[in-house]
Amino acid sequence: MASIVEFTGLSYTHPGAPAPVIDDLSLAIEAGSFVAIVGGSGVGKTTLLRMAAGLVQPGGGSVSLRGAHRPDARKSAVVFQDSRLMPWRTVDDNVGYGLEGLPLSKQEKRRRIGEALEQTGLAHLGRRWPHELSGGQAQRVGIARALAVKPDLLLMDEPFSAVDAVTRRKLQAELVQVWQRSGAAVLFVTHDIEEAVFLADEVIVLGGHPANIAGRHPIDFPRPRDWTDPAFMKTVAAIAHQLEHG
């Protein structure tokens, strides 16, 4: 399958830092795939994702985001660690924020908002304000906002790290269903190895100083996945060992 984004010889140095955090990294993400990035704190996981989003420019190498140009959609969309909802906008209006500037009629924008809320189980909450939402609901709004722009690539930066464990498991299962319906590729950054193995088609391990790809782990278990399956736990242990010992 064709790649939707390619990192080629990628390097990045934080302003004022004496050495790069990432150096000479190359990686291709296939269209429609779900790829998780794991690694220790400060290894450059979020930096890699921000470069894919165009929020940070690489110091060396290149990021190529492919896919057909669609004037009514965006090539990529980001879901952050916190929902980043605007408190002065209703849920409907927060979801519609990314649609501003796209050549869509009011009717089409309303349809897109409704569809995204339906996909994330929030159709009944469109007129609520952010302060009326639970943490899990707020994160679903963030996902709905990203889905509304019909991205080819959905970039997710530890989106469930701020919610409780029970809500997190529920959101993980829901995300798999949303991704399968959307057709988008997902690049998902997490520090949680079990989460990565539960969600992804492939887990990429970042490691080293400066960071590069330390390991690639295809995950071919059928979905829905069983956290207690011995094969699942063995894969988690193997990735954990690589993170700890390189």
C-alpha positions as CSV (number, residue, x, y, z in Angstrom):
1,M,0.0,0.0,0.0
2,A,1.2,3.6,-0.7
3,S,2.5,5.7,2.1
4,I,0.6,8.7,3.3
5,V,3.6,10.3,5.1
6,E,7.3,9.8,4.8
7,F,10.1,11.0,7.1
8,T,13.4,11.0,5.2
9,G,16.7,11.6,7.0
10,L,14.9,13.6,9.6
11,S,16.8,15.6,12.2
12,Y,15.7,18.2,14.8
13,T,17.5,20.2,17.5
14,H,15.6,22.0,20.1
15,P,16.4,25.8,20.2
16,G,19.5,26.3,22.4
17,A,20.2,22.6,22.7
18,P,23.8,21.4,22.1
19,A,22.8,18.2,20.2
20,P,19.9,17.0,18.1
21,V,17.0,15.1,19.8
22,I,16.4,13.2,16.6
23,D,18.9,12.5,13.9
24,D,18.7,10.9,10.4
25,L,15.4,9.2,11.0
26,S,13.5,7.7,8.1
27,L,10.0,6.2,8.4
28,A,7.0,5.7,6.1
29,I,3.4,5.4,7.3
30,E,1.1,3.5,5.0
31,A,-2.3,5.0,4.1
32,G,-5.1,3.7,6.3
33,S,-2.7,2.1,8.8
34,F,-2.5,2.6,12.6
35,V,1.1,3.2,13.8
36,A,2.0,3.8,17.5
37,I,5.2,5.5,18.6
38,V,6.7,4.6,22.0
39,G,9.8,5.7,23.8
40,G,11.2,7.2,26.9
41,S,10.6,10.7,28.1
42,G,12.4,13.3,26.0
43,V,13.2,10.9,23.2
44,G,11.3,13.0,20.6
45,K,8.0,11.3,20.2
46,T,5.9,14.5,20.3
47,T,8.5,16.3,18.3
48,L,8.2,13.7,15.5
49,L,4.4,14.1,15.5
50,R,4.6,17.9,15.5
51,M,6.9,17.7,12.5
52,A,4.3,15.5,10.7
53,A,1.7,18.1,11.5
54,G,3.8,21.0,10.1
55,L,3.9,22.6,13.5
56,V,7.7,22.2,13.7
57,Q,10.1,22.4,10.8
58,P,12.9,19.8,10.7
59,G,16.4,20.9,11.0
60,G,17.5,18.4,8.4
61,G,15.8,15.9,6.1
62,S,12.2,16.2,5.0
63,V,8.6,15.3,5.8
64,S,6.4,14.5,2.8
65,L,2.6,14.3,3.4
66,R,1.0,12.7,0.4
67,G,-2.6,12.0,-0.7
68,A,-4.9,13.6,-3.2
69,H,-5.6,17.3,-2.8
70,R,-9.2,17.7,-1.6
71,P,-10.4,21.3,-1.2
72,D,-13.1,20.2,1.2
73,A,-10.8,18.4,3.6
74,R,-7.4,18.7,5.3
75,K,-4.5,16.3,4.8
76,S,-3.9,16.0,8.5
77,A,-5.5,16.8,11.9
78,V,-4.1,16.7,15.4
79,V,-5.6,15.5,18.7
80,F,-3.6,16.7,21.6
81,Q,-3.0,15.5,25.2
82,D,-5.7,17.8,26.5
83,S,-8.8,18.5,24.5
84,R,-8.0,22.2,23.9
85,L,-11.6,23.1,23.6
86,M,-12.5,26.8,23.4
87,P,-14.7,27.5,26.5
88,W,-16.7,30.2,24.7
89,R,-17.9,27.7,22.0
90,T,-20.5,25.0,22.3
91,V,-19.5,21.4,21.5
92,D,-21.0,21.9,18.0
93,D,-19.0,25.0,17.4
94,N,-15.8,23.5,18.8
95,V,-16.1,20.5,16.4
96,G,-16.8,22.9,13.5
97,Y,-13.7,25.0,14.2
98,G,-11.5,23.1,11.8
99,L,-14.0,23.5,9.0
100,E,-13.6,27.2,9.0
101,G,-11.8,28.3,5.8
102,L,-12.9,25.2,3.9
103,P,-15.2,25.8,0.9
104,L,-18.3,24.2,2.5
105,S,-21.9,25.4,2.6
106,K,-23.5,25.9,6.0
107,Q,-25.6,22.8,5.5
108,E,-22.5,20.7,4.7
109,K,-20.7,22.0,7.8
110,R,-23.6,21.1,9.9
111,R,-23.7,17.7,8.4
112,R,-20.0,17.1,9.0
113,I,-20.4,18.3,12.6
114,G,-23.3,15.9,13.2
115,E,-21.5,13.0,11.5
116,A,-18.4,13.5,13.6
117,L,-20.4,13.7,16.8
118,E,-22.3,10.6,15.9
119,Q,-19.1,8.7,15.2
120,T,-17.8,9.6,18.7
121,G,-21.0,9.0,20.6
122,L,-21.7,12.7,21.3
123,A,-24.7,13.4,19.1
124,H,-26.8,14.3,22.1
125,L,-24.2,16.8,23.5
126,G,-23.8,19.3,20.7
127,R,-25.3,22.3,22.5
128,R,-23.4,21.8,25.7
129,W,-20.5,23.9,26.8
130,P,-17.0,22.5,27.5
131,H,-17.3,23.0,31.3
132,E,-20.3,20.7,31.3
133,L,-18.4,17.8,29.9
134,S,-16.5,15.0,31.7
135,G,-12.8,14.5,30.8
136,G,-13.7,11.6,28.5
137,Q,-16.4,13.5,26.7
138,A,-14.0,16.5,26.2
139,Q,-11.4,14.1,24.6
140,R,-14.1,12.7,22.3
141,V,-14.9,16.3,21.2
142,G,-11.3,16.7,20.3
143,I,-11.4,13.5,18.2
144,A,-14.7,14.6,16.6
145,R,-13.1,18.0,15.7
146,A,-10.3,16.2,13.9
147,L,-12.6,13.7,12.1
148,A,-14.8,16.5,10.8
149,V,-12.1,17.7,8.4
150,K,-11.8,14.2,6.8
151,P,-8.1,14.0,7.2
152,D,-5.9,11.4,5.5
153,L,-3.6,11.4,8.5
154,L,-4.8,11.6,12.1
155,L,-2.0,12.6,14.5
156,M,-2.7,11.8,18.2
157,D,-0.3,12.9,21.0
158,E,-1.1,10.8,24.1
159,P,-4.8,11.8,23.9
160,F,-5.9,9.6,26.8
161,S,-3.2,10.3,29.3
162,A,-5.3,12.7,31.3
163,V,-8.4,10.5,31.9
164,D,-8.9,7.8,34.5
165,A,-8.1,4.1,33.7
166,V,-11.6,2.9,33.1
167,T,-12.4,5.8,30.8
168,R,-9.1,5.3,29.0
169,R,-9.9,1.7,28.2
170,K,-13.3,2.7,26.9
171,L,-11.8,5.4,24.7
172,Q,-9.2,3.1,23.3
173,A,-11.9,0.6,22.2
174,E,-13.9,3.4,20.7
175,L,-10.9,4.8,18.8
176,V,-10.3,1.5,17.0
177,Q,-13.9,1.6,15.8
178,V,-13.7,5.2,14.7
179,W,-10.4,4.7,12.9
180,Q,-11.8,1.6,11.0
181,R,-14.8,3.7,9.8
182,S,-12.8,6.8,8.9
183,G,-10.2,5.2,6.5
184,A,-7.6,7.6,7.8
185,A,-4.1,6.6,8.8
186,V,-3.2,7.2,12.5
187,L,0.1,8.1,14.0
188,F,-0.4,7.7,17.7
189,V,2.2,8.8,20.3
190,T,2.0,7.1,23.8
191,H,4.2,6.1,26.7
192,D,1.9,3.2,27.5
193,I,3.1,0.0,25.8
194,E,-0.1,-1.9,26.4
195,E,-2.1,0.9,24.8
196,A,0.2,0.8,21.8
197,V,-0.2,-3.0,21.4
198,F,-3.9,-2.8,21.8
199,L,-4.4,-0.1,19.2
200,A,-1.8,-0.4,16.5
201,D,-0.9,-2.4,13.4
202,E,2.7,-1.6,14.2
203,V,4.6,-0.3,17.2
204,I,7.7,1.8,16.5
205,V,10.2,2.1,19.4
206,L,12.3,5.3,19.5
207,G,15.5,5.2,21.4
208,G,19.1,6.5,21.6
209,H,20.7,9.9,22.0
210,P,20.0,11.3,19.5
211,A,16.9,9.3,18.9
212,N,16.2,7.0,16.0
213,I,14.2,3.9,15.3
214,A,15.3,1.2,17.8
215,G,12.7,-1.4,16.9
216,R,9.7,-2.1,14.8
217,H,7.0,-4.5,16.0
218,P,4.2,-5.6,13.7
219,I,1.1,-6.4,15.7
220,D,-1.0,-9.0,13.9
221,F,-3.5,-10.0,16.6
222,P,-7.1,-9.9,15.5
223,R,-9.3,-7.1,16.8
224,P,-10.9,-6.7,19.3
225,R,-7.7,-7.5,21.2
226,D,-7.6,-9.3,24.6
227,W,-5.3,-7.6,27.1
228,T,-5.0,-10.9,29.0
229,D,-4.0,-13.0,26.0
230,P,-0.5,-14.6,26.7
231,A,0.6,-13.5,23.2
232,F,-0.5,-10.0,23.8
233,M,1.4,-9.9,27.1
234,K,4.5,-11.4,25.6
235,T,4.6,-8.7,22.9
236,V,4.2,-6.0,25.6
237,A,7.1,-7.5,27.5
238,A,9.3,-7.7,24.4
239,I,8.7,-4.0,23.7
240,A,9.3,-3.1,27.3
241,H,12.6,-5.0,27.3
242,Q,13.7,-3.1,24.2
243,L,12.9,0.2,25.8
244,E,14.8,-0.6,28.9
245,H,17.8,-2.2,27.4
246,G,18.0,-0.9,23.8
